[in-house]
């Protein structure tokens, strides 16, 4: 599944949000680290959503940026 993300560079590093998952945000000191961090945040978001809905598993296979 593909997810849209928004990267914003500031003096403190990079912030990143997944536009398709409300409240799914992360950050990193570099652009690449922010992208890796949002990959993890997306997976955690999906796992928590699945747990709350009684779904046994959820997978994210690809992120297109």
Helices and strands as residue ranges (DSSP letters): E 5-10, E 13-18, E 25-28, H 31-53
